[in-house]
Amino acid sequence: MSKIKIMCTSTGCIEYAPERYRNLGIEIIRIHVFFEGKEYKEGLDLDPVEFYNRLETIEDPKKNLPYTAMPDTEDIQAAFEGAIADGYDEAMVFAISSGCGGTYNKISLIAKDYEDRLKIHVIDTKITCFGEGFLAIKAAEFAQKGMSSEDILKEIGWMMRRQVFMGVDGKLDYLIYNGRLKGGKAFMGQMLNICPVVHFSKDGEIVALESVRTPKKALARTCEILRDIIGDRDPKDYLLWHIYTGPSLIETLKQIEGKFGIQTNHEAVIMSPVSGAHNGPWLAGYGLAFLRREDEDVEA
C-alpha cells in the first residue's frame, strides 16, 4: 500500500478553518502577498482579519494595491524532498485554480523533476479558498483510511464536479482597481450601484453569474440560486459554510438567508488574502461541498 502525502496551496484556507483539520499532516505551499512595501507568506505572517481591515481603511487604495506572487521554487522543491525523506511513495498537491494564476502550472512543471523519485498528482481544483482546502482535507482522510490514490482521485473528482463558490462583491472598487472591471462597465456599475453575483465556472475562472442592483438584492439572489442548487438534499450529505472578507456584508447575508431557508452546517471560513486581494474587503457568500452517498456513482 502506497504512503500518500497530501499538500495544498495556502489559498485553501486550512490554517483559517477549524483547528480539527490541522492534525491531518497536510503540507502547505505558500503563495506570496506584497502589501504596503512588505512581503508576506500567506498563512504564516499575514493575519487575514488585519489585512482586510487595512484594505477597508487605507487611504488612496488605488495607489496601495496588494499584489500576489507564486510560491518559491525552493519551497515547492522542499515540500517534495520532505515527502521523500519521510518515506512517502506518492504526493497529491491541491492547487488554487489555474484560472486564478500560474501556481498550478509551476507546481506541475517542478513535479516533473521528481518523476523517478515520487509519484506526484497535481490537482487543478478549479476553485480557491476553503473549497480548495476541503478537497485536500477529504483526500487526507481518505489516505488515512488506506484508500489508493486512484480511488481518492475518483472521489475528489466527484466532489469537484459539484463544488460551489458563490458570493457578492458589495463594492466594485477593488475589481476596478485590479483591472477586472473596466471602462463603461466600471462606470455604469458604480453609478447604478450594481453588485455582481460571482462564482467559479467549470473552467475554474471567477466570473459574474448575474449583475444585480444593490448589495442586499444581490445577496438575496445568491440565496435563491443556492437554494435551487441544494434542492431537497439532506444536510448530512453536504457541507455549507460562509465565505467572507471584511465583516460588513457577511452580517447582512446572515440576516437575509433565513428567508430563503438557507442554513449553514459548517463554520465560516475567511477568504485567503491571496484571493481576497483582488476582490477587496466587501465580499460575502458561500462555499458548498457535496458529500457522496453510497447510492451515488463515483463516476457520475
GIZI-V284652 format. One record per helix or strand of 2 or more residues. SS is the DSSP state (helix for helix, strand for strand). FROM is the first residue (numbers start at 1). LEN is the number of residues. If there is no record, write none. Layout:
SS,FROM,LEN + SS,FROM,LEN
//
This chain:
strand,4,6 + helix,10,3 + helix,19,5 + strand,27,3 + strand,32,4 + strand,38,4 + helix,48,10 + helix,61,3 + strand,67,3 + helix,73,13 + strand,90,6 + helix,98,3 + helix,103,12 + strand,119,6 + helix,129,16 + helix,149,12 + strand,164,6 + helix,173,5 + helix,183,9 + strand,194,7 + strand,206,8 + helix,215,16 + helix,235,3 + strand,238,7 + helix,248,13 + strand,269,2 + helix,273,4 + strand,283,8
//
